[in-house]
Every structure is written in structure tokens, then in C-alpha cells.
Amino acid sequence: LGDRGQAIGLELSEDMAEIALRRIRDAGMEDRCQVRIGPAQNYLDSEQYDALLFCYTHDVLQSPQALVGLFNHARGGARVVVAGLRFLPWWWGFPANLITGFRARRYLTTYSGLRCPWRYLLDFCPDFRVIGTDHAGTSYLGVGTFRHDSVVFQQYRTRLPGGYGPSRNKVPTPSDSSLSRELLPGGATLT
């Protein structure tokens, strides 16, 4: 984060958000870290971010609408880091895929795209690449750089409902968001 950096975590699960807040407090980072609860598809903020971290967020990666919503807040050239699960080729990875699918069953709404979870991300980060794997290849770590001038990103922005495209004349603000609530350090909430 550097000396002046801020981190904002977006979490769909209130239970996981509470765990994150507890860890933020334990680390003494309340003044620099926030956790917001709600779906990525509805995330609006007036800030622009230098980096995005997707940590085991398969469902978000499978939603172009969620990715557009998040990348609308990223500066061109923002670093992107992704850690997650993936399936191996079925012809030889069948046993590992069964175990992976079973392990992930409570955390996913779709198994679609698990062979190449970053497929939609390539439209936003054409240089995305996997730099490491673990758990017999079923977990991966990848990095890339956001290209705000990507033709595909601009096409997504103009096609999606909700006014993400150039026709929207105002800058989104947190008050425009349909997040259910925002958790601040110390347990305070904004509704």
C-alpha cells in the first residue's frame, strides 16, 4: 500500500466481510482499509484504482457485467492479480477436477469456465498470464495490466444495462451504489 495507499475490499458474504474487518483491526490498518458488502455488478465509487486483486472470485470472473463495473474504477495500466481455482484438462485431470469441484461446491454459483477462468479477463487485460500453479495445478496465480483503451472493454461498456457506457453523463458516486451496506473499521456502517 505504500505510505498513503488505501485498500477497499468488496465481499458478497457478510460473514467473510466480518472476518476481513477483524483481520484489518488486528493489523492496525483501520485507517487505510475498508470492506464493502455487495455484488461486484453493482459496485460504484468515485475513486480510480491503481490495482485490482481477485482472490478466489470465480463467479465475478465469469460475469462481464461485474468486470466492467470493477474496471470502470481502474486507471489505465492498473495492475491486476488473480488467484483462484481451475480445472485441468479432463482427459488426464479427471481425479483432480473431481476433488476441486467438490471442494469448491459451497463457494461457486457456476462451474462454467473453470477450465479457463480468466477467459473474460483477457478482454480487459490482454497481457494476462498465469505465473504459477499449486495443488497439482488446480490453483493458479496470474497477473496482467488493465487496458482501458481495449476495444472489447469499450464495447462491453456500451452494451451493458445500467448506464456504464459513454452515454452516462455523471461520475458514479458511492451514494449511487446499490450495495446493501458498507462496513467501516470499528464496526460502523453506512447504509
N, C-alpha and C positions, 0 to 999 in steps of 0.2 A: 504493500500500500504506500510505501514511502512515508515522508513526514506529514503530508497533508491529504493523503488519499482517503477515500471513503469506499465502503463496500455495502452493497444492497443485495440481500438475498431474497429471492422470490420462491415461495414454497406453497404448494397446494394444500398440504396437510397441516392442520393446526398443531397436532402432536409433534410433528417434526420441527415446526417453527418454534415451539416451546423449548425443545432440546437445543436448537441453534441459539436461541436467546440465552439460555443457561450457559452455554459454552462461551458466548460473547462476554457475558458478565464475568465468568471465571477468568477470562483472559484480560479483563480490564479494558475492553475495547468498545464500551457502550457509546462513547462519543464519536466513534468512527464507523460503526456497523449498525445496520438496520435489517430487520426481517419483515417482509410484506407477505401477506397471505392472499392468495387468489390465483386464478388461472393465467397462464402466460398470454393467452389470446387477448385478454382484457387489460394487459398492463399498459398504463400510460404514465409518463413522467415528463417533466420539462428538462431534465438533465440529459447530457450526452456522455456516453461511457467510453473509456479507453480500452476496456477488455470485458469479455464475457466468458464465464465458466459454466459449462453444462456438466453436472455431475450426476450420472445415472438418471438422466431425464429423457428416456426413450420416447415417451408419449409426446413431449414437446418437439423433439427432433422429427417426429412423423407428421407434424402439423405445419404446413407452410404459413397458415394464418398466425400461429404462435411465433414462428420465426420472424415473420415480417414485423409483428408487434414488438418483439425484442430488438431486432436490428434497426428499427426506426430510432432507437435511442443510442445507437453505436456510432461513433465517429468513423469516418473512412480510415482504414488502416488499423482499426481496433484488433487487438489480438484475441483469438478465440481458442479455448482449450476445452476438450471434451473427454470425459472418462465415462465408460459405460460397458454394457453387455453386448455381445453379438453372437450370432450363430456361426458355426463353422460350416464348410461345405458338407451337405448331408451324406454324400456317398462315403465319406470316411469319418465325419464328426458326429454321426448319429448318437452314440452314447453320451458324449459331452453335451450335445444340444438338448437331449432329454433332461439331463441334470440341470443345465442352465435354465431351460424353460420351467422346470419345476421350482427352482429357487426363486425365479422372478415372478411367479404367478400372482403374488399379492401386490406387486408394485407396478404392474403394467395394465393398461386397458386394451392393448393390442400387441400381438406378436408380429404383426406386419412390419416388414423392413428390418427384422433383426439380423438378416444376413449382411446387410449394408446399412446400418442405422444412420449414417451420415449422408445418405443419398440426397436429401433436400438441402442439407447444409452446403453442399457443393455449389448450389446456385448463389449463395451468399459469400462463400469463401472458396473460390476455385482452386486455391493452393492447399486446401485441407489435405492432410496426410496423417496416417497412423504412424506414430513413432515408437510404440511399444505395446506389448500384449502381456497378459498374465493369465493364470488359471487355465492352463493348456490352450491358450489362445481365445478363450471365450470372454475375456475382459480386454478392453483396449484403452489407449490414451492417444489422442490425436490433437494436432494444432493446425491453425490456419490464420489467415488475415482477412478481415471483412472488406469487401469491395463494394462501396456504396454506389459506384457507377455501373455495377453489373446490370446488363440489360434484363436478365431474368428477375433480379430484385425489383427493378422499376416496373416490370410487367405484373409481378405479384402485387405490388403496392396499388396499382390502378385497378386491378380486378377484384380485390377482396372487399366484402361489405364492411361497413363501419367507418368509411371515410379515411382510410390510411393513405390514400393516394394524393396526388398533387392538387386535386380539386378541393381538398380540405384547406381552408384559409387560415386557421388558427393553430397555434402550437399547443399540443395537448399538455394539460397540467394534471397534477395528482388529483385535483377535485373532479376532473372529468372521468376518472377511473371508476370501473365497476368492481374494484377489489372489495372483498367483503369487509376487510378492515386492515389496518396497518399496525403492526406491533412495534413499539419503540423500546429501547433498553429501559429496564426498570419495570416493565410490565404495563407501561402506559399504552393506550390505544388511540388511534384516530378512526372515526367511523365516517 
